[in-house]
């Protein structure tokens, strides 16, 4: 049995579950590296990462470097004498960091690698209509999410599951996979295999305003998957043209309705209780929405105080 001294690196909620399982299984966490506090909200109050909050509650040693190549930080990191580094939802590490520990630095990624390397694997798996996702552990190397694979576990994506629900499922699955990986390293029975690149590997591109915009010319299934793949965050969006109004709205939840119609694509069809948008081979029935400056609401709440003209459309 190896006497592990672990440095954990992570920032959001997704990473907390893994840090928690390592702490609860009595592993020696000699340091926690997380993002610097960031100003947030109207008061620009400094916001601590979810990992920092958990680490503080458990009296763990916290480091928050702004530059991972900074000499003072590297000296402090080396002084911890860690022999294993575990990375979950952090940033790309320079070689001077990931090469430090004797037993390596491994990462948890929320996809079935080699597919969906990159920043937003959970979102893109749903956007692309996948029926399966999963989690992978691998040793970090020079490139992004390309290192030698350790373990992988698969899970089904339900037809109406959104990104938030899949996030929570993979968060729990991933924390257990990390625990299994650490135990293999601890007993010296780790086996790896190289990732095999093929021509049809799918990428988890960083999300931005352009790729979050709904294309109402797309198919019914693709638009539906786009909306659930971006819900609840950052949310799919489009522009409603309603009379003199041009409103950028976010759509969080919708239902598919297959039907024949002769309406222009993007035409908004509303009643007192429902809001539908005409697409190829049917309609997208909008269930949850957010107007500029308003809170997220169900469609009935919106239609209580807002009406649409006969020629309203979504762009």
Legacy VTK file of the C-alpha trace (Angstrom):
# vtk DataFile Version 3.0
C-alpha trace
ASCII
DATASET POLYDATA
POINTS 315 float
0.000 0.000 0.000
1.314 3.405 -0.976
1.154 6.259 1.544
-0.677 8.814 -0.597
-0.295 12.555 -0.161
-2.900 14.104 -2.457
-3.262 17.581 -3.912
-6.794 18.156 -5.223
-7.523 20.715 -7.957
-11.033 21.873 -8.835
-13.430 24.790 -8.742
-17.217 24.238 -9.262
-19.875 22.108 -7.558
-19.067 19.211 -9.882
-15.627 18.949 -8.226
-16.889 19.190 -4.626
-18.491 15.743 -4.701
-15.132 14.158 -5.550
-13.184 16.094 -2.910
-15.850 15.132 -0.384
-15.628 11.402 -1.156
-11.825 11.486 -0.783
-12.090 13.296 2.564
-14.796 10.915 3.808
-12.602 7.936 2.867
-9.822 9.397 5.033
-7.350 10.178 2.260
-4.598 12.626 3.157
-5.431 15.812 1.233
-2.340 17.972 1.731
-3.561 20.833 -0.451
-6.562 22.088 -2.399
-5.959 24.304 -5.429
-8.915 26.307 -6.707
-9.668 29.460 -8.683
-9.099 32.889 -7.127
-12.150 34.603 -5.620
-14.083 36.601 -8.219
-16.273 39.710 -7.860
-19.940 38.868 -8.487
-23.320 40.569 -8.357
-24.154 44.251 -8.207
-22.077 44.856 -5.106
-19.074 43.115 -6.752
-18.642 41.115 -3.568
-15.872 38.515 -3.823
-17.303 35.087 -4.541
-15.547 31.942 -3.298
-15.594 28.805 -5.442
-17.679 25.845 -4.300
-14.462 23.857 -3.768
-12.971 26.616 -1.596
-16.104 26.751 0.548
-15.983 22.992 1.152
-12.224 23.071 1.799
-12.637 25.855 4.387
-15.397 23.936 6.162
-13.057 20.943 6.437
-9.927 22.904 7.413
-8.006 21.916 4.296
-4.959 23.815 3.076
-6.106 26.108 0.204
-4.025 27.622 -2.606
-5.511 30.072 -5.132
-2.847 30.895 -7.728
-3.568 33.348 -10.533
-0.604 32.007 -12.508
0.190 28.292 -12.385
3.755 28.909 -13.599
4.529 31.463 -10.866
7.720 30.544 -8.989
6.327 31.239 -5.518
3.276 29.077 -6.215
5.406 26.233 -7.615
7.649 26.321 -4.543
4.615 26.237 -2.269
3.128 23.355 -4.258
6.374 21.356 -4.106
6.643 21.997 -0.363
3.439 20.004 0.137
5.357 16.882 -0.984
2.304 15.463 -2.744
2.831 12.205 -4.606
-0.535 12.286 -6.431
-2.613 15.092 -7.926
-6.335 14.714 -8.664
-7.965 17.207 -11.041
-11.723 17.718 -11.490
-13.186 20.652 -13.475
-10.138 22.888 -13.201
-8.060 24.488 -15.954
-5.306 23.265 -18.234
-2.157 22.539 -16.236
1.367 23.371 -17.408
3.843 20.500 -17.455
5.766 22.000 -14.510
2.660 21.308 -12.397
1.365 17.960 -13.645
4.826 16.393 -13.731
5.527 17.048 -10.035
4.025 14.027 -8.215
5.647 10.596 -8.253
2.388 8.768 -9.025
1.217 11.282 -11.614
-1.669 13.700 -12.066
-4.995 12.315 -13.208
-8.160 14.043 -14.326
-11.867 13.209 -14.196
-13.691 14.144 -17.412
-17.472 14.073 -17.849
-17.606 12.149 -21.124
-16.768 8.825 -22.684
-13.344 9.804 -23.987
-12.016 10.233 -26.617
-15.381 11.778 -27.525
-16.264 15.208 -26.139
-12.849 16.432 -25.143
-13.089 20.068 -24.187
-14.950 22.572 -22.062
-18.616 21.517 -22.217
-18.933 17.718 -22.596
-22.227 17.383 -20.738
-23.972 20.006 -22.859
-22.728 18.759 -26.221
-23.629 15.126 -25.557
-27.285 16.174 -25.182
-27.207 18.813 -27.935
-25.962 16.116 -30.332
-28.735 13.727 -29.302
-26.510 11.106 -27.669
-28.257 8.342 -25.748
-25.207 7.523 -23.614
-22.622 9.519 -21.708
-20.264 8.728 -18.866
-17.116 9.611 -16.975
-13.451 8.866 -17.608
-10.255 9.101 -15.573
-6.941 9.567 -17.357
-3.402 10.732 -16.677
-2.796 14.287 -17.844
-0.349 14.955 -20.684
0.574 17.952 -22.870
-2.743 18.203 -24.720
-6.341 18.657 -23.575
-8.081 15.439 -22.422
-5.823 13.136 -24.480
-3.830 11.261 -21.822
-3.667 7.543 -21.062
-7.047 6.198 -19.942
-7.448 4.605 -16.527
-11.140 3.883 -15.920
-14.435 4.670 -17.634
-18.073 4.222 -16.699
-21.134 4.608 -18.902
-24.640 5.898 -18.159
-27.830 6.306 -20.216
-29.116 9.746 -21.187
-32.902 9.764 -20.873
-34.869 11.208 -23.848
-36.096 14.223 -21.844
-33.065 14.689 -19.592
-31.481 18.144 -19.509
-27.870 19.176 -18.933
-28.455 19.971 -15.255
-29.869 16.510 -14.577
-27.065 14.766 -16.458
-24.525 16.962 -14.611
-25.791 15.700 -11.256
-25.813 12.082 -12.418
-22.239 12.299 -13.731
-21.082 14.189 -10.632
-22.055 11.234 -8.423
-20.771 8.638 -10.896
-17.513 10.557 -11.351
-16.740 10.886 -7.660
-16.987 7.117 -7.269
-14.800 6.577 -10.341
-12.121 8.836 -8.858
-12.266 6.865 -5.606
-11.791 3.606 -7.542
-8.880 5.166 -9.450
-7.167 6.379 -6.263
-7.552 2.918 -4.704
-5.878 1.316 -7.747
-2.976 3.748 -7.492
-2.757 3.128 -3.740
-2.311 -0.628 -4.169
-0.076 -0.283 -7.226
-2.382 -2.105 -9.642
-3.056 0.731 -12.065
-3.318 -0.166 -15.755
-3.722 2.355 -18.548
-4.472 2.264 -22.245
-3.899 4.972 -24.841
-6.857 6.869 -26.243
-7.474 5.871 -29.850
-8.222 8.819 -32.113
-10.606 8.232 -35.010
-11.813 10.557 -37.749
-15.292 10.915 -36.259
-14.392 12.073 -32.720
-16.879 14.658 -31.424
-15.628 17.776 -29.642
-17.090 19.625 -26.633
-16.540 23.181 -27.848
-16.651 26.070 -25.427
-20.165 27.499 -25.230
-20.712 31.044 -26.450
-23.569 33.315 -27.509
-23.423 32.119 -31.116
-23.615 28.375 -30.472
-26.299 28.822 -27.806
-28.654 30.583 -30.254
-31.593 28.516 -31.483
-31.808 27.907 -35.225
-35.528 27.713 -35.990
-34.728 26.361 -39.472
-33.335 23.178 -37.903
-35.283 19.963 -37.302
-37.753 19.447 -34.464
-35.463 16.953 -32.700
-32.339 19.096 -33.074
-34.001 22.202 -31.638
-35.444 20.183 -28.753
-32.015 18.683 -27.969
-30.396 22.112 -28.230
-32.762 23.536 -25.598
-32.389 20.678 -23.100
-28.638 20.477 -23.706
-28.252 24.089 -22.535
-30.712 23.976 -19.649
-30.486 25.305 -17.003
-27.180 26.942 -17.885
-26.237 28.881 -19.943
-29.657 28.409 -21.653
-30.630 28.422 -25.311
-31.807 31.790 -26.590
-33.468 33.475 -29.534
-35.117 36.776 -30.453
-38.900 37.203 -30.368
-40.234 39.793 -32.817
-43.631 40.853 -31.477
-45.055 44.022 -32.961
-42.577 46.777 -32.111
-40.767 44.578 -29.574
-37.559 42.655 -30.288
-36.821 40.603 -27.186
-33.871 38.286 -26.589
-35.400 35.452 -24.569
-33.965 32.342 -22.931
-35.834 29.053 -23.271
-35.306 26.405 -20.587
-37.923 23.772 -21.277
-40.012 22.721 -24.267
-41.998 19.814 -25.628
-42.006 18.383 -29.122
-45.202 18.182 -31.138
-45.076 16.426 -34.512
-47.602 17.872 -36.940
-48.043 19.062 -40.498
-48.502 22.801 -41.039
-47.949 25.430 -43.710
-46.654 28.193 -41.420
-43.338 29.958 -41.919
-40.631 28.468 -39.725
-40.324 30.455 -36.504
-43.962 31.604 -36.493
-45.237 32.045 -32.924
-48.680 30.570 -32.241
-50.132 31.596 -28.863
-53.310 31.126 -26.852
-54.064 32.243 -23.303
-52.354 29.118 -21.984
-49.819 27.973 -24.573
-47.005 29.223 -26.788
-45.844 27.198 -29.769
-43.240 27.888 -32.435
-43.564 26.392 -35.911
-40.583 24.291 -37.010
-39.953 21.611 -39.630
-42.502 18.797 -39.213
-44.131 20.247 -36.111
-44.041 22.683 -33.238
-41.899 23.385 -30.214
-44.235 24.021 -27.288
-42.461 26.381 -24.883
-42.877 25.499 -21.189
-40.315 27.663 -19.342
-38.890 30.971 -20.486
-37.086 34.109 -19.345
-37.663 37.588 -20.766
-35.025 40.335 -20.469
-34.936 41.725 -16.928
-37.432 39.135 -15.686
-37.129 35.899 -13.739
-37.448 32.467 -15.283
-41.146 31.545 -15.428
-43.558 28.953 -16.745
-45.408 29.852 -19.913
-48.789 30.375 -18.231
-47.246 33.026 -15.970
-45.812 34.791 -19.025
-49.101 34.732 -20.904
-50.967 36.153 -17.916
-49.260 39.492 -18.482
-47.940 39.389 -22.042
-49.674 38.821 -25.374
-48.423 38.114 -28.875
-49.532 39.634 -32.157
-50.758 37.496 -35.071
-47.497 37.960 -36.986
-45.122 37.379 -34.036
-42.079 35.270 -34.870
-38.933 33.786 -33.377
-35.583 34.498 -35.006
LINES 1 316
315 0 1 2 3 4 5 6 7 8 9 10 11 12 13 14 15 16 17 18 19 20 21 22 23 24 25 26 27 28 29 30 31 32 33 34 35 36 37 38 39 40 41 42 43 44 45 46 47 48 49 50 51 52 53 54 55 56 57 58 59 60 61 62 63 64 65 66 67 68 69 70 71 72 73 74 75 76 77 78 79 80 81 82 83 84 85 86 87 88 89 90 91 92 93 94 95 96 97 98 99 100 101 102 103 104 105 106 107 108 109 110 111 112 113 114 115 116 117 118 119 120 121 122 123 124 125 126 127 128 129 130 131 132 133 134 135 136 137 138 139 140 141 142 143 144 145 146 147 148 149 150 151 152 153 154 155 156 157 158 159 160 161 162 163 164 165 166 167 168 169 170 171 172 173 174 175 176 177 178 179 180 181 182 183 184 185 186 187 188 189 190 191 192 193 194 195 196 197 198 199 200 201 202 203 204 205 206 207 208 209 210 211 212 213 214 215 216 217 218 219 220 221 222 223 224 225 226 227 228 229 230 231 232 233 234 235 236 237 238 239 240 241 242 243 244 245 246 247 248 249 250 251 252 253 254 255 256 257 258 259 260 261 262 263 264 265 266 267 268 269 270 271 272 273 274 275 276 277 278 279 280 281 282 283 284 285 286 287 288 289 290 291 292 293 294 295 296 297 298 299 300 301 302 303 304 305 306 307 308 309 310 311 312 313 314
